[in-house]
Amino acid sequence: MNAVTARLLALVLLVLAAVAPATAQGYGPFGPPDVSYTADATVTLGRRSYDMRVVASGPLERREMVTQGIRRIVLIDQRSRRASLLLPDQRVAMDADISLVPGVGELFQLRWKTRPLGHEQVAGTRARKHRVDGTNGRGDRITGHAWVTGGNVMVRADLEVRREGKVTRVHQELHNLRVGAIDHALLAIPAGYRRMPLPMNLFNRQK
């Protein structure tokens, strides 16, 4: 797996940990979505932005992106805290325990406080704005705002992640949100893929 793939997977998992981490209190600050949906997502981490396609249902999520002409897919199961990186051209699936990923797993222990604010439109979708503040026993902290629909879909998040003395800005916004039935086969590893564990040292290199 090349450096670009490792960096993008680390990005997806960091965004996941920031906007919907599984904690003892439940699935992030707001619980899992009440609906199935598809959307286009723009994710900004620091100064870099990425576009991806999202398909989600409850604790299951698929994020697909094309970078440097290569298609990459990340499947996430919040229920079991597992993530799989799919490389369709090679028919390979690399599996990881999210809680063991360096720099990400610690954020899954956050305990959240939220304060609802007013309603706003996000890319044509009505959502409730919330002030969020999550901390854990290690001194990590995530603060900022999140916009959540009546179906419990987080359509926007503007956050600061503070960890080990460093501050990272994380922004995510969903566009073209469509709520309704999805093809659940998209949330599973296709038959015939070669399975292997994801090397954790790749994340240390991308830290």
RAQUISUL-V418772 format. One record per backbone hydrogen bond with DSSP energy under -0.5 kcal/mol. NH is the residue of the N-H (numbers start at 0). CO is the residue of the C=O. E is the energy in kcal/mol with one decimal. If there is no record, write none. Layout:
BEGIN
NH,CO,E  NH,CO,E
END
This chain:
BEGIN
5,1,-2.1  6,2,-2.5  7,3,-2.5  8,4,-2.4  9,5,-2.3  10,6,-2.2  11,7,-2.6  12,8,-2.4  13,9,-2.3  14,10,-2.7  15,11,-2.5  16,12,-2.7  17,13,-2.1  18,14,-2.6  19,15,-2.3  20,16,-0.6  22,20,-0.6  22,25,-3.4  25,22,-1.6  27,20,-2.2  27,25,-1.4  30,26,-1.8  32,57,-0.5  33,150,-2.7  34,150,-0.7  36,55,-2.3  37,177,-2.0  38,53,-2.2  39,174,-2.8  40,51,-3.3  41,172,-2.3  42,40,-0.5  42,49,-3.0  43,170,-3.0  44,47,-2.7  45,43,-0.5  45,168,-2.5  47,44,-1.8  49,42,-2.7  51,40,-2.4  52,63,-2.9  53,38,-3.3  54,61,-2.2  55,36,-2.6  56,59,-2.6  57,34,-0.7  59,56,-2.2  60,75,-2.2  61,54,-2.8  62,73,-2.6  63,52,-2.5  64,71,-2.6  66,69,-2.3  69,66,-2.3  71,64,-3.0  72,85,-1.8  73,62,-2.9  74,83,-2.8  75,60,-3.0  76,81,-3.0  77,58,-2.6  77,75,-0.5  80,76,-1.0  81,76,-1.9  82,95,-2.4  83,74,-2.6  84,93,-2.8  85,72,-3.3  85,83,-0.6  86,91,-2.7  87,85,-0.6  89,86,-1.2  90,86,-1.2  91,86,-1.4  92,193,-2.9  93,84,-2.7  94,92,-0.5  94,195,-2.4  95,82,-2.5  97,80,-2.3  97,95,-0.8  98,80,-0.6  99,96,-2.0  100,97,-1.6  103,100,-2.0  104,100,-2.7  106,103,-1.5  107,104,-1.4  108,105,-1.4  109,106,-1.2  110,134,-3.1  112,132,-2.0  114,130,-2.3  116,128,-3.5  119,126,-2.9  121,124,-3.1  122,120,-0.5  124,121,-1.6  126,119,-2.9  127,147,-3.1  128,117,-2.7  129,145,-2.6  130,114,-2.8  131,129,-0.5  131,143,-2.6  132,112,-2.0  133,141,-3.1  134,110,-2.0  135,139,-1.4  138,135,-1.4  140,161,-2.3  141,133,-2.5  142,159,-1.9  143,131,-1.6  144,157,-2.4  145,129,-2.1  146,155,-2.7  147,127,-2.4  148,152,-2.3  151,148,-1.9  153,151,-0.6  154,146,-1.6  154,152,-1.0  155,146,-1.2  156,171,-2.4  157,144,-2.7  158,169,-2.9  159,142,-2.7  160,167,-3.1  161,140,-3.4  161,159,-0.6  162,160,-0.6  162,165,-2.6  165,162,-2.0  167,160,-2.5  169,158,-2.6  170,43,-2.6  171,156,-2.2  172,41,-1.9  173,154,-2.9  174,39,-3.5  177,37,-2.7  179,35,-2.4  183,181,-0.9  185,182,-2.0  186,183,-1.5  187,184,-1.4  192,189,-1.3  193,90,-2.7  194,192,-0.5  195,92,-1.9  197,94,-3.0  198,196,-0.5  201,198,-1.2  202,199,-1.3  203,199,-1.0  204,200,-1.6  205,201,-1.1  206,202,-0.6  206,203,-0.7
END
